[in-house]
Amino acid sequence: MHKVPDRRTFLAMVAGIGVAAVAACESSSSDGKSNGAPAGTSTTAAAESQPLVEVPASPSFAFATDLSNRGGGEAAPIEDDYWIGRYQVTNAQYKEFVDGTARGAVPKYWTDGAPPADKRDHPVLFVSAQDAVAYCEWLTAAVGGWTVRLPTEAEWENAARGPQGYAYPWGDEAGTSYASGKITSKYNYNAVCAAYALATDASLASILSIGADGGVQGWIDHDSRTGFVYTDLYAKISAAGGYTTAVGSYPDGRSHYGCYDMAGNAFEWTSSLITASNGAEAGKQVHAVRGGSWYSTGRSCRTSYRGEGRDPGGGYNTVGFRVVATKR
């Protein structure tokens, strides 16, 4: 195992990944239940301040499924240990990069070059893979002896599944429930957003519903172009940067290695090129994105779910990123 990168350097130069989230989380607490609003949490700063977590090499790693989510996936050996971000990169962290370099595009939901005040500790969205790479290059230049980059798809899945090969970062059961207008969940996905929508506008019950296990009906019908996604409330949520939560808001959703939000909140860019099998990009060569988002179904948030990808030059209201560091 490599020695951990100099803590002071990473806390300062890797934009303090985790520190802002911990501060935000310590200011609120929750039992994980809400009337539609995402749960907050409280954490111990000493335990969570390390911005990256170490993941050992896995020379025998193979994807759990192929790109069509059928059967076993291909072998993708991971020959070296690596460090992966405990948290997704936040709006506040990305702003430091934009202000310091003038290289990254400003996300469209920011105002006057700044993120919404209540979303500083949420994952940054509408950032292209190209801008995410530029962010990593900026950090690499500041951190001696280490290369900061996007994870490969294999590295991402390996970190999310853990040595147990879990279906979700925390285990094999989603553990979501919905009753009496309240949702209990270990992660932020479309049922959490749907619960908020129903609590905000009771009339949406005519098109939107949530099952006892967190399954959502009436989210979108692509053929008829109907469902919640075509409502004014959804347009408002999307324009504000999506229904994200502060990174680290779901402590029960931590992975084996200690990463937060590897299910839901925001899809994450990887450096791997794939031919997409899902979504509008199906059949196109794109960069793989993993983990699901606030918009995604629970199935899309499973650690084995593959086939989603995006044009590396585009920005999307469901896609953010986290970083990996490797010894040069």
Secondary structure in CASP SS format (residue, H / E / C, confidence):
PFRMAT SS
TARGET T0000
AUTHOR 0000-0000-0000
METHOD secondary structure of the structure
MODEL  1
M C 1.00
H C 1.00
K C 1.00
V C 1.00
P C 1.00
D C 1.00
R H 1.00
R H 1.00
T H 1.00
F H 1.00
L H 1.00
A H 1.00
M H 1.00
V C 1.00
A C 1.00
G C 1.00
I C 1.00
G C 1.00
V H 1.00
A H 1.00
A H 1.00
V H 1.00
A H 1.00
A H 1.00
C H 1.00
E H 1.00
S C 1.00
S C 1.00
S C 1.00
S C 1.00
D C 1.00
G C 1.00
K E 1.00
S E 1.00
N C 1.00
G C 1.00
A C 1.00
P C 1.00
A C 1.00
G C 1.00
T C 1.00
S C 1.00
T C 1.00
T C 1.00
A H 1.00
A H 1.00
A H 1.00
E H 1.00
S C 1.00
Q C 1.00
P C 1.00
L E 1.00
V E 1.00
E E 1.00
V E 1.00
P C 1.00
A C 1.00
S E 1.00
P C 1.00
S C 1.00
F C 1.00
A E 1.00
F C 1.00
A C 1.00
T C 1.00
D C 1.00
L C 1.00
S C 1.00
N C 1.00
R C 1.00
G C 1.00
G C 1.00
G C 1.00
E C 1.00
A E 1.00
A C 1.00
P C 1.00
I E 1.00
E C 1.00
D C 1.00
D C 1.00
Y E 1.00
W E 1.00
I E 1.00
G E 1.00
R C 1.00
Y C 1.00
Q C 1.00
V C 1.00
T E 1.00
N H 1.00
A H 1.00
Q H 1.00
Y H 1.00
K H 1.00
E H 1.00
F H 1.00
V H 1.00
D H 1.00
G H 1.00
T H 1.00
A C 1.00
R C 1.00
G C 1.00
A C 1.00
V C 1.00
P C 1.00
K C 1.00
Y C 1.00
W C 1.00
T E 1.00
D C 1.00
G C 1.00
A E 1.00
P C 1.00
P C 1.00
A H 1.00
D H 1.00
K H 1.00
R C 1.00
D C 1.00
H C 1.00
P E 1.00
V C 1.00
L C 1.00
F C 1.00
V C 1.00
S C 1.00
A H 1.00
Q H 1.00
D H 1.00
A H 1.00
V H 1.00
A H 1.00
Y H 1.00
C H 1.00
E H 1.00
W H 1.00
L H 1.00
T H 1.00
A H 1.00
A H 1.00
V C 1.00
G C 1.00
G C 1.00
W E 1.00
T E 1.00
V E 1.00
R E 1.00
L C 1.00
P C 1.00
T C 1.00
E H 1.00
A H 1.00
E H 1.00
W H 1.00
E H 1.00
N H 1.00
A H 1.00
A H 1.00
R H 1.00
G C 1.00
P C 1.00
Q C 1.00
G C 1.00
Y C 1.00
A C 1.00
Y E 1.00
P C 1.00
W C 1.00
G E 1.00
D C 1.00
E C 1.00
A C 1.00
G C 1.00
T C 1.00
S E 1.00
Y E 1.00
A E 1.00
S C 1.00
G C 1.00
K E 1.00
I E 1.00
T E 1.00
S C 1.00
K C 1.00
Y C 1.00
N E 1.00
Y C 1.00
N H 1.00
A H 1.00
V H 1.00
C H 1.00
A H 1.00
A H 1.00
Y H 1.00
A H 1.00
L H 1.00
A H 1.00
T H 1.00
D C 1.00
A H 1.00
S H 1.00
L H 1.00
A H 1.00
S H 1.00
I C 1.00
L C 1.00
S E 1.00
I E 1.00
G C 1.00
A C 1.00
D C 1.00
G C 1.00
G C 1.00
V E 1.00
Q E 1.00
G C 1.00
W C 1.00
I C 1.00
D E 1.00
H C 1.00
D C 1.00
S C 1.00
R C 1.00
T E 1.00
G C 1.00
F H 1.00
V H 1.00
Y H 1.00
T C 1.00
D H 1.00
L H 1.00
Y H 1.00
A H 1.00
K H 1.00
I H 1.00
S H 1.00
A H 1.00
A C 1.00
G C 1.00
G C 1.00
Y C 1.00
T C 1.00
T C 1.00
A C 1.00
V C 1.00
G C 1.00
S C 1.00
Y C 1.00
P H 1.00
D H 1.00
G H 1.00
R C 1.00
S C 1.00
H C 1.00
Y C 1.00
G C 1.00
C C 1.00
Y C 1.00
D C 1.00
M C 1.00
A C 1.00
G E 1.00
N C 1.00
A C 1.00
F E 1.00
E E 1.00
W E 1.00
T E 1.00
S E 1.00
S E 1.00
L E 1.00
I E 1.00
T E 1.00
A C 1.00
S C 1.00
N C 1.00
G H 1.00
A H 1.00
E H 1.00
A C 1.00
G C 1.00
K C 1.00
Q E 1.00
V E 1.00
H E 1.00
A E 1.00
V E 1.00
R E 1.00
G C 1.00
G C 1.00
S C 1.00
W C 1.00
Y C 1.00
S C 1.00
T C 1.00
G C 1.00
R H 1.00
S H 1.00
C H 1.00
R C 1.00
T C 1.00
S C 1.00
Y C 1.00
R C 1.00
G C 1.00
E C 1.00
G E 1.00
R E 1.00
D C 1.00
P C 1.00
G C 1.00
G C 1.00
G C 1.00
Y C 1.00
N C 1.00
T C 1.00
V E 1.00
G E 1.00
F C 1.00
R C 1.00
V C 1.00
V E 1.00
A E 1.00
T E 1.00
K E 1.00
R C 1.00
END
